[in-house]
Amino acid sequence: MRNKGIDHDRRRFVGGATMAVAAAQFGMSGPAGAQQGTNMLAIKPGTHTSFAPIKQIDAGVLNVGYAEAGPPNGPAVILLHGWPYDIYAFVDVAPLLATAGYRVIVPYVRGYGSTRFLSSDTPRNGQQAAVAADVTALMDALKIEKAIIAGFDWGARSANVVAALWPERCKALVSVSGYLIGSQQAGVAPLLPSAELQWWYQFYFATDRGKAGYDKYRRDFSKLIWQIASPKWSFDDATFNRSATAFDNPDHVEIVIHNYRWRLGLAKGEAKFDDLEKRLAQAPVITVPTITMEGDANGAPHPEPSAYAKKFSGKYSHRTVTGGIGHNLPQEAPQAFAEAVDEVARAAG
């Protein structure tokens, strides 16, 4: 059943009473291992600037670098970043969830940070099925049977894919910008010129000059994207530089370029993902409990909530986070994001 009336257009819930009301509306029961009726203390974005030492584990075709916080026996939450961002998008979210009793895993996506391919022969593939399969491989390596999965940008797409293809692995979902599963078939259809303009970098990356330019100016390029995608976010150099080191990964450019070329049908994927991509091309409905989110100042291309609401058939709620919040919602509004994760986890029971 979809709870259509829960449209939280506010930046944060404050106080235990408010959390209790939200819980009642969404039909929540507390997950085992997390605190009941958790009252997350208000936190100012940018309060935290570091994680515990990064861990490494072999998972699928990768050796994955990841941050971990919270009790090891708590309900697992996997937080997935996008491009051009990194795990620091969740540097304030992770401690909020850890304090609430969750085991929080924040991995570097393939091509970022300390994540490396185990073999030089593995294709540097950025297609959606490959990036999402990395999530379940990491869960297998960490012996996590089922997790709450939350993300934005590429991370939201991967979270969508896992929830759609492997719902038995996804307890609940938080997705910034909603339903982001795509296909090469859809990618070749032209949009209105105003919409195409927003994807300027996708067309730039389709050229050899674009690949060389991104390689040479990856930090300048990424900072520009941050500014465009979050026009009201006044991040400082220290905040950007903490994330920018993740783009020095030797596979970063190849993964990014392949991702965007694959979307346009200009690059092939791996045959082993063909069946999965056929299923994704059908735009499967997501059945797990879900909260979708959007910042009120998101400058990146994104669909309207009304365009994807029917793609979620389980318990569902959307909220627009106000206050000049842009594309990097977890880092700009960590309180709202963490509380959404906690709320949807309770809805899942």
N, C-alpha and C positions, 0 to 999 in steps of 0.2 A: 504494500500500500504506500502511495506517495503522499508525504505531508506537504501539500502545496502551500500551506499558510505560513510556513516558517521561513521568512525572508528577512534575515537579520541585517539590516542596513545600519550597522554601527561598528565602531572600530574595535571595541573590546567589551567583554563581560566583566563586571567587577563585583566581587563579593559572592559568598556562598549561596545567598538567597537567589541571586540571578542565575547562577549555574544550576541550581535545583529546578528553577522554573524551566530553563532550557532543556534540562534532562527529561522533565516530565513531558514536555511538548514532543520531544523526539522519540519517546517511548524507550528510554534507556534503562539498562541495568548495568551495574558495575562489572567490569571484567576482572576475573580472578587475578590477584597479584597486584592490582592497582588500588590506590586509595579510593574509598567510596566517597562520592560527593566532593571530589577534589576542588579546593579553592586555590587556584593558581594566583600567586601574588603578582601584582602589576609589575611589569618590567619595562624599562625604557630601551628602545632599540639601540643597539651598540653597547649594551652593558658588558657583554662578554666579547673577548677578542681572541680566544684560543680554545682548543679542545685538549683533552688528554692525549698523550702520545699516539700517533697514528699506528694502527695495526695493519698487518698484511696477511692475506690468506689466498691460497690457490683455489680458484672457483671457475670451473669450466675452462675456457681458453685463456683466462686471465689470472694474474696475481693481483688481487684487489686491495687497494689501500682504503681503509675506512676508519672513521671515528666511532667510538662506542661510549655510551653513558647509561647510567641507571643500573638497577639490579639485574643480574644475569638470568634470574628466574621470572622476571616481569614479563607482561605481554609485549611481544616484539612489535616495534614500529620501525619501518624503513623509510627514510627521507631521501628523496631523489632530486638532485639539482638539474639545471638546464644549461643552455649555452647563451652567452659566454659567462657562466657563473661557476661556482664550485661549492664544496661542502660548507663554506663559511656563510652561505645563505641561511644556514640553520644553526649558526653559532649561539643564538639566543633561544631558539626553539628547543634545542636538545636538552639544555639543563632544566627548562620548565617541565618537559615531559619526564625526564629522569626523576625529578623531585616528586612527580605525581605517581611514580612507581613503574614506569615503562622502561623496557630495555630498548634503547634507541641505537639504531645502526645508520650511519651516514656515509655511504660509499662514494668514492670518486668514480664517476662514469668512465667507461673506456675512453682513453685519449686525454685524461685529466689527471693531474696530481701524481701520486705515486703508483697508480694502477698501470700495470704493464702486461703486454701479451706474453704468454709463455713460450711461444714459438714465432720466429721471424717469418715462417711460412703462412701463418694465419692471415687471411685477408683483413685489411684495415677497413672494416665494414661498419657503416653508421646507419644502416637501415633499421626501421623501427622494431622489427621482430628480433634482430640480433641484439640490440641494446636492451630490450625488455627481457630476453632470455638470460642476459647477464644477471638480472635480479633473482630469478629462480635458482640459477647456479650458485649465487652467493648464499641464498637461503639454505640450499642443500649443504654447502660447505660448512655453514654455521649451525647446521642441524636445527633450523627453524622450519617447522612444518607449515605454519600459517602466520601471517603478519598483517598489521594495519599498514597500508602503503600510501604515502602522501608525497606529492611533488608539484613542481611547476615547470613550465616550458617543456624541454625534452623529458624531464622527470615526470611531469604529469602524463605525457604520452605513454611512457613506459608503465606507469602505474595503471593507466587505462587498459593497456594491452594485457598486463598480467591479470587484472580483474576480469577481462573479457574472455581470455583464452584459458586461464587456469583459476577459476573462482575458488577452487578448493584450497588455493595457496594464499588468497587475499581475504582477510577477515572483514575489512572495511577499507574505504577509499576516501582520500581528500585530494581533490584535483583543482588546481588553479586554472582558470579558463575552461573548465568543463571537459567536454568530450573532444579529444584531440586525435583519435585514431584516423589515419588517412590511408590513401592508396596511391599507387602510381597512376592508375586510371583517372582518379580525381585530380591528381597533380597536373595533368596535361590540359585540363579545361581552363580556358582564359577567364579572367575576372574583369570587372570594371576597371578602367584605368586608375581610378583613385585607390582601389584595393591593390592593384599590381604595384603601385608606387611604394606601398608599405613593405613590399617584398624585394626592394632594390638589391639587398645584399645577396638574396638567393640567385638573382640573375648575374650579379658580379662574380659569385662563386662558380658559375657555370663556365667561366672563361679561364684560360691559362693565366692571364693577367691577374684575375681575381685571386686565384690560388697563390700566386707569387706575392701579391700585395698583402694578403692576409698573413702569410708566413713572415713577411718582412716587418709588418706593422701590427702584429697580433694584439699588442697591448693598447695601442692607439685605437685600433678598430674596436676592441672590446669596450673600452671606456666610452667611445661614441655610442655604441649600442646601449650601454647602461644609461646614458644621458637621454637618449631618445625614448627608450622603453619606460623610464621612470623620471619624467621631466620635473617632478616636484621633490625628488629624493636628493637631499643635499649630502651625499656621501663625501667623505674626505679621501685624500690620497692614501692614507694608511689603510682604510677599509678596502679600497680598490686593490692596492698592492698585495694585500694578504691573499686575495683571490687570484690575482694575475699570475702568481707563480705557478698555479695549476696549469696554465696554458703553455708552459715550457715543456710539457710532456712531449717526447719525441714523436708520438703518434697523433698528437692533437690536430694538426692541420689536415692530415689524411682523413681522420674520422669526420671532422666538421665538413670538409668539402664533399666527401662521399655522401654524407647524410643529405645535404641539400641537392646534390646532383641526382641522387636516387629518387628523391621526391618528384623531380621533374622528368623522370624516365631517362635521364642522361647517363646513368651509371647502373650497372647490373648489381643485383644482390647475390647472395649465395643460394645455390639450388636447395640446400637443406632447409631453407626457410620458405620455400615456395608455397607449401601447403598452408603454413601459418599465415602468409600474406594473402592467400586466397580467402581464408576465413576472415581476416581483418578487412579486406576489401568489401565485404558484405555489411560492414558497419554494425557488428554484433551489439546487442543490448547488454548493458552491464547490470547484473542482478544483485550485487553486494550492497550493503548500506553505504551511502555516499553523501558527502557534502562537497558541493562545488563552490568556488570562491572567485571573486574578481575584485581588483583594486579599482577605485573610482577614477584613477588617473593613469591607467595602463596605456602607454604609448605604443606598445607592440601590437601587431595584428592579432586579433582575438575575436571569436564569435560572440554574439549576444546570448545571454543565458536562455532566452526563449527558444533559441535554435537547437539546443541540445537537451532540454529538460526531459524529453520523452525517451532519451537514450539510457535512462536510469530507471529500472523497474522495481528496485528494492526501496527501502526507506530512503528518502531523498530530501535534501534541503539545499537551497542556494542562499548565499549571502554576498552582498557587495560591501566591501570594507572601505569606509570613507576616511577622509582626512588627507587626500593627496597621495594615496597609495598607488604605486606603479606596478610594473611587471614582476619585480622580485618581491612578491608579497611576503614570503616568510621572513626575509631580512628587514623589510620595511615595517611590517606589522606582526612581529613574532607572537605577541600575546593572542591575537585573533587566530593565527594559524594553529598554535599549540592547543588552544581551547577547542578548535574545530576537530582536531585529531582526537582529543579526549572525548568530545561529545559523540563522534561517530563510533568510537570504540565501545562506548557504553550502549549505543544503539544496537551494536552487533551482539552484545551480551557475552 
